[in-house]
């Protein structure tokens, strides 16, 4: 049975914009038409939180959600935190059905992507591009690792204590 919604579920990050890659994956899934809705939800740090997304989907009449854990292996977040988050939303929305997929794990396509990345490797000096890209999604959060640095759009040019 086709789900009403697909929910990509990830840990979250304090770094503003860290979820943009996951949003891009969600957009790719939307174009495939696998479900009427494709959303992203986080365990913590990033927004929107998993429970907030489920609440919104429930208000929109969604009854069957396919949860896709955006994790490589079934570690603590998959084995402990996802079931806990599901338990909480199931208690609030008993009419909803949740199907949880396995974490990403091994996939030949992922292995091919890793190989391509390895052969296109650049030194750490180029890794700053990710931080610059993240800064474009600034939320002016003191928890963000860029906050108060020259790379932070919210605070650059503002003298910080310390």
N, C-alpha and C positions, 0 to 999 in steps of 0.2 A: 504494500500500500504506500502510495506517494505521501511524503510528509507535507503538512501545511507550511512548515518553515524549517529552514536549516539554520542552526546557530553554531557558529565557530566559537569555541570556548578556549581562551588562552589565559595565562597567568596574569599578565599586565606588567607595567613598568612605570617607574617614577619619571623616566625620560619622556618629555613631551614629544609626541609624534612617533613614539616607538611602535604604535599599532598600525601605522600606515601600510605596512606590508600586508598585514592581515586584512585590512580594509580592501586592498587591491585583490587579494584572493577572494574575498566575499563578492566583489564586483564581477570577477570572472565566473563565479558560480551563478550569480544572478543571470548573466547572459546565456547560460546553459538552460535556464528554465526548469531546473530540477525541483523547485518548490516555488510557491507564490511569493515567499519572502525569504531572504537570506540576510541574517544579522550577525553581528559580532558582540560578544559579551566577555567580560573579564572577571577573574576570581578576585583580584584586588588591584589597587593602585591606579589602573586606567579606567576610563569611562567609555561606555556604560557598563555597570556591573551586571553580571549574569542574571541576578534576580530582578533587576530593573527591566532588562530586555524581556524576560519571561512575563512580567507584569504587563508590559505594553502589548505584547503579543496576545495575552489572554484577553485584554480589553478589545483587541481587534478581531476576536473570535477564533484565533488559532487554537486548535485542539491537539495537533500531533506535531511534535518537534523532534527533528533529528539533530542530536548534539554531536558535533565533530570536535573532539579534543585536538587542539593544536599543540601537541607534544610528541616528541619522538618515541619515548618509551613509557611504559606504565609504571612510573615512579610514584612518589608520594602525592603529587598533585592529581594524578589520574586515579590512583587506588583509594585515596583518602578524601581529598578536597572536593573532587567532582561528585562523588556519592553524597557527601555532606551537603553540598549546594543543591543537589537534586532533591534530597530529603526535605530541605527547607521549602523549595518551590512546590513540591508535590503536596505538602501539607496545606499550602495556601491555595493551590489550584488542583484539587483532586480529579477534576474533569479532564485534565490534560494528560496526554500520553507522551512520554519521553523515551526515545530510543537513542542509546549512546553507542557511537562507533568506537572502534579501537583507535588508539593513538597512531600516528603516522607510521612509525616503525620502519621496516625495510621496504622499499619500493624501488624497482629498477629506474624509474624516472627520477627519483630523488638521488639515487647513486649517480646517474648521468649528470644531474645538475651540480652535484658536488665535484665531479671530475672536471666539468666545464669551468667551475669557479676556481679550482686549483690551477688550471692551465692559464687562467686569466688573472692570476694573483698579482696583487700590487703590494707595496710596502705599507707599513703602518701610517706613513704620512698621508696616504690617500684615504685612510679610514675616516678622517675628519669629515668627509663628504656626508656620511650618515648623520653625524651630529649636526651639520649645517642643514641637512634636509629635515631633521627632527625639529630644529629651531623654528622652521616655518609653521609649525603647529603649536607654537608657544601658548601655554595657558597661564603664564605668570605664576607658576607654582613654586614656592620655596623648596618643595621636596625634589624638584627636578635637578639632576646633576649639573645642568647648564646654568641654573639660576644664579645670578650674581656674577656671571663671567662675561667676558667680552662677546661670547657667542649667543648670549641670551637676549632676544629682542626686547623683552620686558624690562631688563635692568642694565643693558649696555649704556654706558655714559652716565649711569647713576652710581655714585660712590657707595660701596658696600662696606659695612663694618667688618673688621678682621683683617 
